[in-house]
Amino acid sequence: MEIGLLGILVMSLIGFTIMGIDKRKARQGRWRTPEKTLWLIAVLGGAPGMWIGMKLFRHKTKHPSFKFGFPVLTLLIILAVVYMSY
């Protein structure tokens, strides 16, 4: 259980950081992180951090797949953690 929570925390931190870096790259007109990579990080447990990063950095907020997908994925991750803890 603790390993799962630690994994989610680590992936969320990575996801949050990636969102900030990608936003900075977008402002600078540089090469961006592919959306497939963003989704892979989110699915691997980074959705909570990426959702926070999306809101904080105002990044990907106009894309419906991210706008609705990250919150739904975050809820699923939370439900899985609660389920596994009982």
Secondary structure, DSSP 8 states (H G I E B T S, - for coil): -HHHHHHHHHHHHHHHHHHHHHHHHHHHT-----HHHHHHHIIIIIHHHHHHHHHHHT-STT-HHHHHHHHHHHHHHHHHHHHHH-
